Amino acid sequence: MHGIKFSKLIGDGDSRVTKRLPEILPYGQAIRVEKIECRNYLLRNYSQKMMSLTKRTEFPIEIRKKIVNNIIRMRTDITCAIKFRKAEDKHLHQKIAGLRFDIANAPNHRIFDYHENCSTYFCDKKSIQLNDQIKKLAIS
């Protein structure tokens, strides 16, 4: 309509349009449209995955209840991680690796109270001793 070409698309990773962009190449080989994951989609998908874990009966009820009680806190933790990693003076791939690590560590921090892998900007708690049952279930 206005002749504007977009080089970046903010969207959901589940979108059919997003998946087809590398195949379609709407502007030809010269301009590739880069997909950027939106924080809102990331948080929504994360919450949905965590809620699905609460319905899996192979996990002890205590763990499932802890997940339900801490989902909002974990979302807040991830939001803080996104802000911190975005402001870091590092290459993009290092920021992404750090954010992935922080997201994967959120359950250890909130659910299992295991802080050995927490980033220093985020948590200064000393790690407490875990009992054997939780060690087996800890997400690393």
C-alpha positions in Angstrom: 0.0 0.0 0.0 2.7 2.5 1.0 5.7 0.8 -0.4 7.2 0.2 3.1 9.4 -2.9 3.4 9.8 -4.5 6.8 13.0 -6.3 7.8 11.8 -7.3 11.3 8.6 -9.0 12.4 7.6 -9.1 16.1 5.3 -12.1 16.6 4.4 -15.4 18.0 6.7 -18.3 17.3 3.6 -20.5 16.6 2.4 -18.3 13.7 1.9 -19.9 10.3 2.9 -16.6 8.6 6.2 -16.5 10.6 7.1 -20.0 9.6 6.5 -19.4 5.9 8.4 -16.1 5.7 11.8 -17.8 5.0 10.1 -19.8 2.2 8.2 -17.0 0.6 10.9 -14.3 0.7 8.4 -11.5 0.1 11.1 -8.9 -0.9 13.4 -11.4 -2.7 16.8 -12.8 -1.7 18.2 -9.4 -0.8 15.9 -8.6 2.1 15.2 -11.3 4.6 12.5 -10.7 7.2 13.9 -11.4 10.7 11.4 -12.7 13.4 11.7 -11.3 16.9 10.0 -13.1 19.7 7.8 -10.8 21.6 8.2 -10.8 25.4 4.4 -11.1 25.9 4.3 -14.3 23.7 7.3 -15.7 25.5 5.7 -15.2 28.9 2.4 -16.5 27.7 3.9 -19.7 26.3 6.1 -20.2 29.3 3.1 -19.9 31.6 1.1 -22.4 29.5 4.0 -24.9 29.6 4.4 -24.5 33.4 0.6 -25.0 33.9 0.7 -28.1 31.8 3.3 -29.5 34.2 0.9 -29.1 37.0 -1.5 -31.5 35.4 1.1 -34.3 35.0 0.5 -36.7 37.8 3.9 -38.4 37.6 5.2 -35.4 39.6 4.5 -35.2 43.3 1.6 -33.0 44.3 3.8 -30.8 46.5 5.9 -29.9 43.4 2.8 -29.2 41.3 1.3 -27.0 44.0 4.6 -25.0 44.2 4.5 -24.5 40.5 1.0 -23.1 40.6 1.8 -20.9 43.5 4.9 -19.5 41.9 4.0 -19.0 38.2 3.5 -15.3 38.5 6.8 -14.9 40.4 8.6 -16.9 37.7 7.1 -14.6 35.0 8.3 -11.6 37.0 11.8 -13.2 37.2 11.9 -13.8 33.5 10.8 -10.2 32.8 13.6 -9.0 35.0 16.0 -11.3 33.2 14.9 -9.9 29.8 15.4 -6.3 31.0 18.9 -7.1 32.4 20.0 -9.1 29.3 18.7 -6.5 26.9 20.8 -3.8 28.7 24.0 -5.8 28.8 26.9 -4.6 26.7 27.5 -8.0 25.0 27.0 -9.6 21.6 23.4 -10.6 20.8 24.3 -14.4 20.9 25.7 -13.9 24.5 22.6 -12.1 25.6 20.4 -14.9 24.2 22.5 -17.6 25.9 22.3 -15.7 29.2 18.5 -15.3 28.9 18.1 -19.0 28.0 20.1 -19.9 31.1 18.0 -17.6 33.3 14.7 -19.0 31.9 15.8 -22.6 32.5 17.0 -21.7 36.0 13.8 -20.0 37.1 12.2 -23.3 38.5 15.3 -24.1 40.4 15.2 -20.6 42.0 11.5 -20.5 42.8 10.3 -24.1 43.1 13.3 -25.9 44.5 14.9 -23.0 46.4 18.2 -24.0 44.8 20.3 -20.9 44.1 23.7 -22.3 43.1 23.1 -21.5 39.4 21.4 -18.1 39.9 23.0 -15.2 38.2 24.6 -12.6 40.5 22.5 -9.7 39.2 19.3 -11.7 40.2 19.9 -13.6 43.4 22.4 -13.5 46.3 20.9 -16.3 48.4 23.2 -19.0 49.5 22.2 -22.4 48.2 20.4 -24.6 50.7 20.8 -28.3 51.0 18.2 -30.2 48.9 16.7 -33.4 50.0 17.1 -36.4 47.7 13.6 -36.3 46.3 13.9 -32.7 45.1 17.4 -33.3 43.7 16.0 -36.0 41.4 13.3 -33.6 40.2 15.4 -30.4 39.9 15.3 -28.8 36.5 18.8 -28.0 35.3 
